Amino acid sequence: MKKLLAVLISLAMLACVLPAAMADEEPIHIKFWHTRGSGANYEVVQHSVNTFNETIGKEKGIVVEEVYSGSYNDILPATQLAIQSGESPQVVVSGNTFVNYLLEDGVLADMAPLAKSTGWDTANLLQPFQEIKGNTDGTLYSLPYVRSTPLFYYNKTMADAKGLTAPTTVDEMVEFCRALWQKDGENTSVYGLCILNDFGYIQAANLYQMGSAYLNEEGNACPALDDGAMLKVLGDWRAWVDEGWCSPFDATNAGAMATEMFAQQRLACLVYSSGGLSTMSKNAKENGFELGVAQYPTYDADKRIAEIGGGNICIIAEGNTDEQIAASWEFVQYLMSDEMVTYNTTMTGYVPTTYSVANYEGMQKFWEENPLFKVAYDQVTTGRCQENPYSEYLQDFTQCCWDAVSLLIQDQSITAEEAVEHIRTNSAQFFNK
C-alpha cells in the first residue's frame, strides 16, 4: 500500500503533462487483458483498440495491445501470476466478483486522482456501481465495463399466436410458460422455459425480492437458508421441472445448448444474460420469429430487483511506471466514453453504466430503433451488483449453491429440502471459520 500511495501523489500531475512529455519520445505500450475472445464481443475489443490507437493514442504517444486471456476464472490467476513474475499487464478486465481479490492483493491503481485531474466525474456512474467495494470513500479502483443483467427472453411470435403478454411476476411467468409448452404425445416438442444454473447471478435476485438475502451485510452467512426463501426458490424450480414444461439445463454446455434450443424454437422462454441480446436478436431473425424481452420476473410485484453481473476494468499499479498508469487511464477513459459505451451496447447487449450515455444522441437513437435493448438499462437502474456485500466467501458460497442446484435440477437426485441442507452443511465449513 505504501507503494500505491507514492504512485498516487504523482498521477494527477502526470495526467496533465502526459501529451507534451511523450511528444518526442517512443510511444508507451499498454497491454489490455480481456475476456472477450469471439464474435461480437471480440469485434468490440478490436474496434476499441484500433480506433484508440489511430486517434488519441497517436496524438499522445500510446499504443494499446489487446490480449485475450480466457474467462473471468482464467484471467484472475493469470493476472496474479504475471504480477508475481514481474510481467504485469497494465489494463485488465476482471470479473466483478474477482476484483476484490486484486484489491486485497494491493496491486490496483486508485483512478480517483486521475479522474479528478481530467474532469472525469465519478458521479456519472449509475448508483449501483458507486456502491461497490473500492468505489467508496473517494477511491476508484474499478469501473463497470461489460456489465449485464439477466433478462426474460421469449418467442414473441409464439406468445402473440396465443394472445399472451410478457409476464412481470413469477406467478405470471409460470402461466405464460405453461401456455407455450407443446407436447407431441408423451414427448415435449417445445419446452416453456429453461433457467441456467448461475445462482449468484440469476436466482439470488429471487431471495432479495422476497425480503431475504443471498449474503448478510457481514458476508458470513446466508439469511435465506433460515427464513425459507432458499427453499421456496429451489422448491418452485424443481416443481416446474417435474411438471415437464421447464427444461433442466444441459450438464456441460448449458448456455450454448439453451440458446440453440431457443433459436430452433424448441424452447419458448429463457432466462439469460443481457450480454447475449445482440446474438439472440440475430438468431431470432435468421430463424423467422420475433424476439421478445422483458425484465426478470419478480416474486413481489412491488419489489423489482435483479442482479448485475459482468466485468470491471482496472489499472494495475504493481510493476508499472507512473507514465504507464497515466497512459492506461487515457485508454480507460476512452472505453468509458459515451460513444464507446454506446458502441459496446449496440454490438452486444451489455448495459450502459453511466447516466450520460442515457442522454447521448447515439444511444437515444439506437433505443428508439431497438427498444428491446432499453429493457436491460431500465432494469439496471434499480438493480444491485452481485459483488455486494463484499464477502471473502462469495465464490465458495456460490459454488455450494451451484453444486446443490446441479443435483436438484440437472440430476434430479435430491429434493429441495436436501438441496438446502447441502448448501447449509457445506457453507458452514467456511462461514464458521
ZISUL-V770166 format. One line per field, one symbol per residue. ss: DSSP state (2 for helix, 1 for strand, 0 for the rest). psi: psi as a letter, one per 20 degrees, with the letter a starting at -180 (. if undefined). A space follows every 10 residues. Layout:
# ZISUL-V770166
ss=???
psi=???
This chain:
# ZISUL-V770166
ss=0222222222 2222222222 2200000111 1111000022 2222222222 2222022222 0111111100 0222222222 2222000000 1111100022 2222200100 0222222200 0222102222 0000000000 0011111111 1111122222 2000000012 2222222222 0111001111 1011100000 0002222220 0000000000 0002222022 2222222222 2220011000 0002222222 2220001011 1112222222 2222220000 1111100100 0000001111 1111110000 0222222222 2222200222 2222222000 0001222200 2222222220 0222222222 0001100000 0002222222 2222222222 0000022222 2222222222 200
psi=hgghhhghhi gghhhhiggg hjgkrqqppp poprjnirbh ghhggggggg hghiegghhj lppppqopka rhhghghggg ggghjklprg ppoqphiihh ghghikiqpo ighggghjko ohiipqghii iqpijrkjrn iqqognqrqp qopqohgggh hjkqqpqhrg ghgghghghi ppqnciqpho qhqppqmmgi gfhhhhghhj jbqgqrhikj qohhhhjigg hgghggghhg ghihippqqq hhmggggghg gghjkjphqp orqhijgggh ggggghjkrp pqprqpqqho hjnopqqobb qqpqppgpjq rhghgghhhg gggghjqggh ggggghhgiq qqjqhhhhjp ghgggghhhm hhhhggghhh hjaqpiipqp pijgggghhg gggghghggg hkirrhghgg hgggghhhhh hj.
